[in-house]
C-alpha cells in the first residue's frame, strides 16, 4: 500500500485556479512535512516562467521535453531557503493539457530527482535512515481535472513509481505546534595558508560543517526541560474543557552546546598555518513547525536543529552569491585585516552579540 498525503484544502483551490494561458504545461513545488504514518502538504507554489520563455512559448513545440529543469531546481532552492524548520519540498506537480496527459510521468520523475539533488547539495545535515525517503509527484489534467499521485524513493534513482492517496482536509495546519529558538553563534574559521586553492566560500563551508556537529550534538531544552526523545511532545500539556487541542501551541527551545572536552577524551587539535580567519558572530532567531498528530520530542528537536543549520548556511550562501553578482574579489573583503568579521554582511537584520 502506498503513502497517504493529507493536503490542505487551499492547496487544491490553488492548483484548480492555475490557468495554463495557452501553455502546454505548468509545473511547481509541493511543500509540507513528512511523518512515519503519513505526509502533510500545506503549500503549493508554481515555478514562475522565465521572461524569454513567456515571450517565445508559442514557438516551442508542445512537449514536456521543453521543461527547464535548471530553472525549476533554482526555484526549488530559493523556496527551500524561505521555509521554516519542519517544512521541506515534498515533491513536484505538473498541470498539462489533455494532449500531454499520457506523457507526464518521465518528465515528473526527472524533475523530482533533479530538485531533490539540488536542494540536498547545499545542506549541512543529512536525512536519517529512519526518515521517509519517498517524494511525491502529482499530475493534473487541466481539461478533465483528473489527478495522478505517485511516489519515488529518492535513495534509489531506479525506483519505480508507487501509487499514493491524495486526500484534502480543511484547516490542516491550524493546530500545528511552533517552536522558537534563539542561538548565539561565534564561529571562528581559519583560512589555511597551505590550501591556497581553497576559496573563501569553500573554507567557510568547511568551517560551518565542523560547527554543525556541535549543533547536532547539543542538548535541547523544551520549555526549560530535557525530555526523552521518544516521549510525546504534548505530554503533560493541559487541555481545556471541550477542546482536544493543547492550550499552548508554542514551545520555547534553548540549545546547550559542549564547551570543553571531558578529561577522558583525547584532544584532536592540530597546528595549522593560516593566512587569516573569518568570524561569524550574531544571534540567529529560528522557528520550526510540527504537526499535532502525536508528535515526538525527537521530531521537534530535529526540526529546530535543521532550521538553525539552514538559516546560517543560507545566509552565507546569499553573501557569496552577492559577491559574485557584484564581482567583488575576495581579497577586497580581507584587505583591511587578516581577520574578517562577516556579521554585518551575513546577519544585518539579526541581533548582534
HUZIKA-V49688 format. One record per pair of residues at least 12 apart in sequence whose ideal C-beta (glycine too) atoms are under 6 Angstrom apart, sorted by the first residue. I is the first residue (numbers start at 1). J is the second residue. D is the distance in Angstrom with one decimal. If there is no record, write none. Layout:
i = <I;I>
j = <J;J>
d = <D;D>
This chain:
i = <2;2;2;3;3;3;4;4;5;5;5;6;6;6;6;7;7;8;8;9;9;11;11;12;14;15;18;20;23;24;24;24;25;25;26;27;27;28;28;28;28;28;29;29;29;29;29;30;30;30;30;31;31;31;32;33;33;33;34;40;42;42;47;47;50;64;64;67;69;69;72;73;73;73;76;76;76;77;80;81;84;84;84;85;85;85;85;85;86;86;86;86;90;91;91;91;91;92;92;92;93;94;94;95;95;97;98;98;101;104;108;112;112;116;124;124;124;124;125;125;133;133;133;134;134;135;135;136;137;147;149;149;151;175;175;176;176;176;177;177;177;178;178;179;179;179;179;179;180;181;181;181;182;182;183;183;183;184;184;186;187;187;188;189;189;189;190;190;190;191;191;191;191;191;192;193;193;193;194;200;201;204;208;212;214;215;215;218;218;218;219;220;220;220;221;222;222;223;223;227;229;229;231;233;233;233;234;253;276;276;277;278;279;280;281;281;282;282;282;282;283;283;284;286;286;286;288;288;288;290;315;319;319>
j = <162;163;164;134;151;164;38;165;39;41;166;38;40;167;169;41;168;42;172;168;170;41;44;168;44;44;95;142;57;62;97;100;94;96;95;47;94;44;45;46;47;93;45;76;79;89;92;44;90;91;93;43;87;89;90;86;87;291;132;291;172;173;72;75;71;103;107;107;111;114;111;114;115;118;89;115;119;118;119;314;287;288;289;288;303;304;306;307;288;289;290;303;136;112;135;136;137;111;112;137;138;108;139;140;142;142;141;143;141;139;137;135;137;154;208;212;309;313;306;309;153;154;155;151;153;152;154;151;150;166;164;166;164;245;292;289;291;292;249;290;292;250;289;251;253;288;300;304;287;253;286;304;283;285;255;284;308;283;353;281;211;280;279;204;207;278;272;274;277;203;274;275;276;277;274;273;274;275;273;330;320;316;313;309;257;305;308;255;256;257;256;253;255;301;254;251;253;251;252;297;297;298;297;295;297;300;246;304;334;338;339;340;341;342;343;353;343;347;350;352;350;351;311;307;308;311;303;304;307;303;346;345;346>
d = <4.8;4.7;4.2;5.8;5.7;4.9;4.4;4.4;5.1;5.5;5.2;5.8;5.2;5.7;5.4;4.4;5.1;4.7;4.3;5.0;4.5;5.8;4.8;5.1;5.3;6.0;5.7;5.4;6.0;3.9;5.6;6.0;5.7;4.3;4.9;5.3;4.6;6.0;5.5;4.0;5.1;5.4;5.3;5.8;5.9;5.3;6.0;5.5;5.0;4.7;5.7;4.1;5.9;5.9;4.8;5.6;5.9;5.9;4.3;5.7;5.9;4.8;5.1;4.6;5.9;5.6;3.8;5.4;5.9;4.7;5.9;5.2;5.4;3.9;5.6;4.4;5.9;5.8;5.1;4.7;4.9;5.9;6.0;2.8;4.2;5.6;5.5;2.8;4.5;4.5;5.1;3.7;5.6;5.9;4.6;3.5;5.6;5.1;5.1;5.8;4.1;5.7;5.6;4.7;5.4;5.8;6.0;4.2;4.8;4.6;4.1;5.6;5.3;5.0;5.9;4.2;4.4;5.1;5.7;5.4;5.3;5.4;4.8;4.2;5.7;6.0;5.3;5.3;5.1;5.9;4.6;4.2;4.9;5.3;4.6;5.1;5.8;5.7;5.3;5.2;5.7;4.9;5.4;4.7;5.1;4.7;5.7;5.4;5.3;4.1;4.7;5.3;5.7;5.3;5.5;5.0;5.4;5.1;6.0;5.2;5.0;4.2;5.7;5.9;3.1;4.4;5.9;4.3;5.0;5.4;5.7;5.3;4.5;5.8;6.0;4.6;5.7;4.2;6.0;4.5;4.6;5.7;6.0;5.5;4.8;5.9;5.6;4.9;5.9;4.5;4.3;5.9;5.9;4.7;4.4;5.4;5.8;5.7;5.6;4.6;5.1;3.7;5.0;4.4;5.3;5.1;5.3;5.2;5.5;4.1;5.0;5.4;4.7;5.7;4.7;5.5;5.0;4.1;5.0;5.8;5.7;4.1;5.3;4.4;5.2;5.8;3.8;4.9;4.9;5.6;4.6;5.2;5.5>
